[in-house]
Amino acid sequence: MRLAILLLCSALVFGQSATPPLQLPKAESPAGTASQYFDLGTGTNGRQLGALDILTDIHGVDFGPYLQRVVQNILENWNRIASGSASLRLKLQSKKERIAIEFAVTKEGKVQDTRFATFPVDLEFAHLTRASVADAFPPLPDDFTEPYLRLRFRVYYNLDSADLTADQISQNQDYEAGTGAHGRQLDALDILSDTQGVDFGPYLQRMVKDVRENWYHLIPESARTKKGKLAIEFAIKKDGKVADMRLIATSGDVGLDRPAWGSITASNPFPPLPSEFTGPYLALRFRFYYNPDKADLNDLKTADLIRTGNEARQNGHYDLAIDLLKRAIEADARSNRAWDLLGLAYFDDGQDGLAINAFQKQIEVNPLDGSAFNDLGRVYLRQRKYDEADKWFKKQIEVQPLEEYAHANLGISLLERHKYEDAIPELEKAASIRPNNATPQVNLGRAYLNLGQDEKAMTAFDKALTIAATPPVWNNISYRLSLKKSHLDRAQQYAESAVSATAANLRTLSLEKLNRRDLGNVFVLAIYWDTLGWVAFAGGKLDIAERYVSAAWQLGGDAEEADHLGQIYEKRENKSEAAHLFALAMNARRPEPETRSRLAALVGDGEVDAAIEKYRNEQLQARTLHLSNSPAVNGRADFFVLLSPGEGTKVTVESTSFVSGDENLKVLADSLRSAKFTQQFPDNTPVKIVRRGTLDCKAAAECTFLLALPVDVKSVN
């Protein structure tokens, strides 16, 4: 994951806990109508305060009663969303931030064109701010003749009176970095490593404080009024020591470069990295700005939009990510990375056409930098358009021979077409470029195994395990061995290890403390069950194989799982059920080409399409539950449900949690708890599974609850 934290070197001084009521600043909106402030609740360091600014000329219309109603709706939305997240409630006690969003309200009261006017740092605060105004507006007053009303909603999270006053003073001024003893300085920090979901916020705050203090101390008198900017990249090892430090962009003035360089070396060693971070090091980029002008600050604003948008993408908030990255492009259409990251947001959201357009635009803007060629190839690889994918991977290698992913992806493309000899050089190159990444070694082992070079295959697998003995690596090696019916004892050991480790992580799962890692564990559990079942199939243990693969298919809904279950039925000579499962596999995402051939062998070439069409909607129907609507409510809302094994084949619904949508549907929580969910658990291992679903109710009919596939559940919000 790539993150960044923007830091002003002229530090703001925050107040202590505010006992007396806040003295709210008097403000005038740009349209000349007083801003309306309202209290959202009290935290440790201050209050949550909201403010609505009217940005449209209202032509003398009295919006007072209208805004009072709007404020009440916002408060209700705010409390509903905040009460549904334990982590958010904790942050609301003390974390400080100011977020502003601007949007238009149509004549009908619909919110449109929402965009962030300030750049959110905390994504939960960003979601809370944005969601609070959704559906909060009744139709505009009849005597207001404009087509829409444009508003700004500002939220102050735990900021005290001094902060609010200072913010109000700056509302109509240009952004400045502030002036310190050595002139105006600004620094920005980018995380270049995958953070694995670890919260590095507290660690980086302490680290940046040390670097900044050393930087200020080292800036000489002669450099106080000079202007310049530079960037330094370095790594922090597990023990906190600095390694591989490089000046990647110089200011051209050694008097400016030296204090910045020294600020990092003087801070060495930093504190040890957080224990939950399993990477070998944390790669960082520090950017230093001496007396920045407006152009520098505008660059940083765009960079901050890009940073926050990419973080939103990595946290599964695709709509937010797309919005922020589009705004970055509006600010700088020739940004080095914005188009590429926008393409990744579309790609992760399954919008391949828009992803292709964005990647092609990135190539047009900056063809010799970044990874847009590789990313474009990934879209075509997912679509199994291998020739097109290979073209772009090779183009990436042409312009950047040592780009870390293109060789690996080209190797995967060749592996999927069984071109194992051609894949080996690409995978070997990928392994040399990324020696601390286990995946190229696993894929090398796959290639050698399919070429009958068993010793080389096991050497590559062992090397992968030396790099990372983790559930994904165990599972991937086990699956490759099972496909070749090779070393099945080790395959079973690895598969069992992957399942056991993941189940252990899910054993104490609770909706109150749900996080994205939990969602990921549910998704991979289905994959790991399938692998363990397929190892049993390779060993001729059909009962065990069916139990695990059936559970995997019920949970994951993946094409490969349905295909495997079909092969199990075919081995049992249950040809009708085998054809049924092969047809279901063909209706799932990204089915293997071999699945169609298996189906054709059972029903005949001329009947394949008809068989596929016959079962087109079956999986969707299997994921849909029907609930009584005795309260006669109307609406749509998302819920999480927590499932665990019950007696026999029954499933216990341990708890439910409202996520978002129409709050009046909360009355159906008990109905969800008593609903009959279908989920086979293949063994007696204690494990819990969380599923997200959408409850859809019409007042005059029953409700339906459609379970989302785990692969599609990327966010707890």
Summary of the structure (lengths in Angstrom):
residues: 717
radius of gyration: 28.1
end to end distance: 19.3
largest distance: 86.0
contacts: 2358
relative contact order: 0.06
helix: 49%
strand: 18%
